[in-house]
C-alpha cells in the first residue's frame, strides 16, 4: 500500500501563488509513521470509546487504510472518506489516516470547484487543513509532513500557518531548498522583501539551478525599481526553463512595466492559440493592451480565453475581467453581458462587485480597469 504519494509542485510566482498539483505527503521511508519501528514504537491502538467499542487493533488499522487507499485511487471518495473519518476517531494517533483523509478532502474540493460549488470547496479545504494540523501535532518533527501541511494550509487560505510550516520544514531539512523557496513566495505576498530575499538566497545556495529562485529575485528587483537586474535574473530563469509560459509572461511584464508594452505584445502574440489562453500569458497580453490604450483588445483577450477553454472553474473571473475592459472601452452593453455571466456564478466576488460599481456610474466616469504591476501576475493578483 503506497501512502507516500509523490508531490508535484508547480510554483508560479505571479506572484506568490502556489499551485498544489498533488496534495500527498512524500516522506522518506524512515519518516513514515511506524516505519522500521518495533511494536513498542508503532502507532498505538486507540482506547475503547465512550460507547464501549473495543480498541482497534493494528491489523484493523492496516485493513482500513488499505481499503480507503483503494477507494481513493478508484475515485470513490465518499467511501474513502467514510472509512477514514471513522478511523481517525478510533485511532486518533495514526498520522497516515489523517493524511489520507486530508488528501481525500482536497480531491473533493477540486471536484466541487469544477462543479462551481465554491463554498463547498472552501469547506473541504478547511477540513483537510484540520486533518493536517492534527497530523503535525502528532508528528511535529517530520519535514515532509510539515511541507505538505503548509501546502494544504495555503490552499485553505491560512497563509500564516502555511508560512510557519514551511519555515519549520526548512529548519528540519536544511539541505532541501523547496521549503525555503515556498516560504519566500508567501513572504513576497506579504511584501516582506528582505526576509523573502534571505529565503531565496538560502534556496539558491542549496540548488543554483532552480528557475523559480531567479524569477522570484526578479520580482524583488522590480519592486526595488532595478529593471536591469530584473532583466538579468529573468533571463537566467528562462535559460534554466526556456519553455515555461509563466516565465515568458514575467519577462514580457518587465518590458511592459519599463514602458515598452509593445515589446511585451511582440513576444506574446507570436505564441500559438493554446499558449495565449494560458492565464498568465492572457493577463500579460491584456495588461499590455491596456498600457497602450487599447482596452477593447484587452477585453477580446479574455473572451478568446473563455471561448477557447469553454468550461473551467474560473471562467466567471475572466468574464468579469472582460466586462471591466469592455467598460473601459466604452462598450457598456458588452460589459453588462459579460458581467451578467460572472455574477450568475460568483455574485459576491470582489471582482464582480468592483465592476458592478463601475457600471453603475455615469458613462465616462468609470475608473480604469483593475490590474497588477507585478510582471506575470493575473489582474487583481489572482493566481
N, C-alpha and C positions, 0 to 999 in steps of 0.2 A: 504494500500500500504506500503510495507516494504522497506524503503530507508536505514534502518540500517542493513547492511549485516554483519554477523559475520566474523571477520578476523581470519584466521587460519595461524599462522606463523610457519614455520619450520626453526629454527635457525641452521645453520651449520657453525661451526667455522673452516672451512677448508681453509683457515680460514678467517673469516671476510666476508664470502659470505652469504648474507641474501636472503633467498628464499621467495618470496611472493606467498602464496598459494591462497589468495583471496585479491583482490585489494580494497574491500569495506571498508568504514569507519563505525565503530560501536560505536556510541556515546550514552551516557545516554539520556533518554527522555528529560531531562532538557537542554541537549546540542543541540537537534535538532533545526534547524532554524525555528523560529516561534512557537516552542512547548510551549503551555501554554501562548502564548502571546495574548495581546489584539490586535484588528485591527490596533491600532496605532503603535504597535511594530512588527507586522508581516511584512514579506518581501514586500516591496513596489512595486506597478506596475511600469513597465517601461514607460518612457515618449514616446510620439509619435516619430517615427523615422523620419529621414530627408526626407523620401519619403512620409510622411503624413500618415503612418499607425496609426490606433487608438491605445491607450495604451492597453496593455494586462491586463486582469483582473485576480484577484486572482483565480477565478474559472477556467479560461482558463489555468493558470499555473498548477493547480492541475490536470486538464484533460490531459494536455500534459505530465506531469510527469507519470501519471498512464499509459498512452498509451506506453510511452517509456520504462517504467519498464516491462510491459507485453511483449513487443518485446524483451527486453534484456533477460528476463527469458526464452523466447521461442527460443533464439539463433538467432533471426532475427536482427543482429547487425547493418546492414546498415539502416534499418528502424528506429531503436532506435537512431542511430547517427544523422540521418536527422532531426528528431524531436528535439533532444537536441541541435543541432547546431543552429537551428532557435530560440529555447527558450533562449539560453544564449545571443543571440543578442537582443531579445525582452525584456527579463527580466535579465539583466546582474548582478543584485544583488542577484539572487537566488542561494544559495550555493548548494542546493540539485541537481539542474540541472547540475552544474559544476562537482559535484562528480560523478553523474551517467554517464555523458559524459566521464569523466576520466576512470571510470570502463569499459565502453564500448570500449574505445580505447585500454585499456590494454588487454581485451579479443581478440580484433582484432590483437594485437601484438602477442599474443600466437598462434593464428591461422596462422599468417604469419610465425612464427618460424617453425611450423610443416610443412609448405609448402616450407621451406628453402628460404624464401624471407626475408633475414636478414635486408636488407636496409629498406624495408617496415616496418618491426617490430620495428626497431630503430626509425623510423619516428613516428609511432603510440605512442611509449612510450614517445617521446619528447612532442607530442601533449597532451598526458594525463597529463604529468607534468605541462604543461602550464595551464591546467584547474585547477589542484590542487593548483598551485601557485596563481592563481586568487582567488580561494576559500579562501585560507589562508589570502589574503589581505582583503577580505570582513569580515572574521570572525577569527581574529588572536588569540583570547583567548580560542579557543577550543582545549583541549589536544588531543582528539580523531582525530580531523581533522589534527592537526599537525603531529600526529603519522602516519596517512595514507599518508599524503603528503610526509613525509620522506621516506616511503616505495616506493612510486612511483618515487621520485627523485633518489633513489638508483637504481631502475630498469632502469631508463633512463640514468644512468651514471653521475648524478650530485651529486657527493659524498659530496662536501662541503655543499650544500643545504640540503642534507639528514641529515648530522650530526647536522647542525644548527636547523633543525626542531625537531629532536629527543631531543635535549637539551632543546629547548623551551617546548616541551611536558612534559619533566621531571619536569621542574620548575612549570608548570601549574597544574600538577597532581603528587605532591611529594610522594604520597602513592602508586603509581603504579611503580613496578620495571621494567616493559618492556621497556620504553623509554631509561632508563639508560643502560639496558642490550644491546640494539641495538646500542646505541651510542658507547658503548665500542667496538663493533665489527669493527665499522668504524675507531675508534682511533687505534685499533690494526693494521688495514690495513695500516695506515699511520705511524706505528711504534712509536706512541705516548704512550709509555708504561705506564708512570706514570699517565697520565690522564685516560687511559683505566682502569687501576687498581682502581682508585678512583671511577669511574662509577660502576665497578663491585662490589666493596665493598658496595656502596650505594644500589645496587640491592639485594645483599646478605643480608643486614640488613633488607630490606623490606620483603624478601622471602628467607629463608635459604634453600629451597628445590628445587631450580632451577638448573637442571643439567648443563645447558649452562654456568652458572656462574663459576662452578668449572672447566669445560672444558676450559673456557677462561683463568682462572687463571693458569691452567696447561700450556697453551701456553706461558704465560708470564714467568712462571718458566723455561721453556725450553729455552726461549730467554736469560734468565739470567744464563743458564748452570746449573740450580739447578734441576738435574734429579730426585733426591729423592723426592723433593717437588712436582714435576710434577706427579710422580707416585702416590703419596698420593691423589693429587687433582683429577686425572682422575679416581682413584678408587672410590672416593666419588661421582663423576658424574655418574659412571656406577652403583653404588649402588642405586642411585635415578632412573635411567632408564637403567636397565640391557639389554634391547633388542634393544637399538639404535645402528645401524650399524656404524654410524659416530663416536660414542664414542669408540666403539670397535676398529675401524681403527685408531683412535687417540692414544689409548693405545698401539696398535701394533707399531705405528710410534715412540713412545717414546723408545721402545725397539730397533728399528732399528737405531735411531739416537745415542743411547747409545752404539752402536757397536754390537748389538745382533739381526741382521736381521733374523737369522734362527728362533729365538723365535717368531718374528713377523709372519713369514710364518707358523709356527706351529699353531698359534692362528687362522689365517685367512683361511688356506686351509681346515680346518675342516668344514667350512660353506657349506651350500648347494649351488647348482648352481645359483639360483636367487640371493642369497646374495652375491656371489662372483662377480656377474655382477653389483652390486652397484658401482657407480663411485668412491666413497671414498675408498671402500674396494679394488677395482681393482687397484686404484692408489697406495695404500699401498703395495699390493702384488707385483706389477710391480717394485715399488721402492726397495723393499726388494730383489727381484731377481737381480736387477742392483747392489745393495750393495754387494752381494756375487759373483759378476762377471758372472752372467748368463743372458745376455741381450736377448738371444733367447727366454727364458722362459718369460721374461718381455714382449716381443712382442706378444707372444701367449696369454698372459693375455688380451691384448686389442683386439686381434682377437676373443677370446672367448666372450668378452662383445659385440662386434659388431654382431657376429653370433647369440648370444642369444637374444639380443634386436631387431635385424634386422633393423627396420626403426625408427629413432629418430633424433631430430634436431641437436644434437652434434656428430653424427656419424662421420662426417668429421674430427673432432678434435681427436677422438680416432684412426681414420685411420692415421693421422699424427703422433700420439704417437707410433702406431705400426711401421710405417715407420722408425721413429727415432731409436727405439730399434733394428729393423732388421739391420739397418745400423751399429749400434754399434756391432752387432753380425757378421758383415762381409757379410751379405746376401743382397747385393746391388740389386739383381733382385726383391726380395720380397719388399724391401724398395721402389723401384721405382713403383711397382704396387699399394701399399697402398698410396704412395704419390700422385699418379695419381688420385685415388679416392678423396682424400682430396682436391686436387687443382681444381677438377671439380666443387666443391661446394663452396669453400672459397679460391680462388686463391690469394687473397691479405691478408689473415690472417697471423699474425706474426708467429704462429706455423708452418704454411705451408712454409712460406718464409725461416724460420730458417733451416728446413730440406732440402729444395732445395739447400740452400747454402752449407750445409754439403755434400750433394750428389755430388755437383759439384767439390768437392776437390778430389785429387787423393786417391785411395784406401789406407787405413791405416793411412790417415792424418785427419780423422774426429774427432772432439771433442766428448766427452761423451754425452749421451742423456740428454736433459733438464729435470729438476725435481725440487722438492721443499724439503727443510729440515724441513718444517713445518709438524708435525705429523698429519696425517689425511687429508692432503691437496693434491688435484689432482696436477699432474705435471704442472709446469708453473703458479701455483697459480690460476688456473681456478676453478670456483665453479660449 
